[in-house]
Amino acid sequence: MSFNETDVQTALRNLTDPNTKKDFVSGKSVKNVKVSGSDVSLDIMLGYPAQSVWEEIRAMVAAHLKAALPGAGTISVNVTSKVVPHAVQRGVKLVDGVKNIIAVASGKGGVGKSTTAVNLALALAAEGARVGILDADIYGPSQPTMLGISGQPKSRDGQSIEPMTNYGIQSMSIGYMIAGDDAPMIWRGPMATQALDQLLRQTRWDNLDYLVVDLPPGTGDIQLTLSQKVPVTGAVIVTTPQDIALLDARKGLKMFEKVGIKIVGIVENMSTHICSQCGHEEHIFGAGGGEKMCADYGTEFLGSLPLDIKIREQADSGKPTVIAEPDGDIARNYKKIARRLAVKIAEMAQDHSAAFPKIVVQNT
């Protein structure tokens, strides 16, 4: 039985990408379909990093085509990912070397936001993306400790600073600039916000798909500066299930809505407690709060993470969970949330500013 490229496209309209929940054709992932006799070759280009599931997707597409096209010979499927820049707030200057900025925020402290931010950054990198993390908590920087980085950043040209790197991600924090872990930042708001702007724009970020910004808790000066001066693709809210944390998380969400930053979704941290002695799991902070908040505000529940002593111990020791136990259940969970986060960003409006020619006026 003979078939052509249209038949291949038609067959793939009936196959859903498990990450986007859309079929591969309407998701615009199918490229370069070629039919030679009974042999078929094609590319699947995903708009999100997903290295850990490339093989799974390749096998799924090949098996589907084999079943849908009777008499098909060799079916070659090549799966890759390509991340593009997406739209940000109007009138905010873009950052050189960065395609997308993801703000990770919480309404209150103590919900594990920084630990979640660093593990999500590492999970995106593990999925094949080029990732950086900016520690925007000027008063309480924790990313240098969590990433196991010490020392001060260098400057090649006296104008900009090179990001610090470890575990394959680039990072910048005020923590790299101050002497000693216990040195306090006794600064007024304007100094802190100026420091954030300099850390963001004077760092030589090297071709990042995503820059994760770990915000301080609350809705103060730093958050306002972020919304006015930083080109944010989308924000992730981290909360815990108990009512008081959710109340503050709702305030954080409303703040982003007011300043025109899209909410990508909500991550519920410390969702269940896993006993280190017997492995028993229970909802010590209540259950379902994050999902209810998502339903109330029409945003996505990206996933939940347990309250597990290992997450805290690994972050404190400078080797976060995604690095310490890359094949463990918790790391898999971080990667699943990171993939979903990347999918949500891939579905947002693209930024086409790079496609427009630059007009240069010269006297000749």
Buried (B, 14 or more C-beta within 10 A) or exposed (E): EEBEBEBBBBBBEEBBBEBBEBBBBEBEBBEEBEBEEBEBBBBBBBBBBBBBBBEEBBEBBBEBBBEBBEEBEEBEBEBBBEBBBBBBBEEBEBBEBBBBBBBBBBBBBEBBBBBBBBBBBBBBBBBBBBBBBBBBBBEBBBBBBBBBBEEEBEEEEEEBBBBBBBBEBBBBBBBBBBEEEEEEBEBEEEEBBEBBEEBBBEBBBEEBBBBBBBBBBBBBBBBBBBBEBBBBBBBBBBBBBBEEBBBBBBEBBBBBBEBEBBBBBBBBBBBBBBEEEEEEBEBEBEBBBBBEBBEEBEBBBBBBBBBBEBBEEBBEEBBBBBBBBBEBEBBBBBBBBBBBBBBBBBBBEEBEEEEEEEEEEEEE
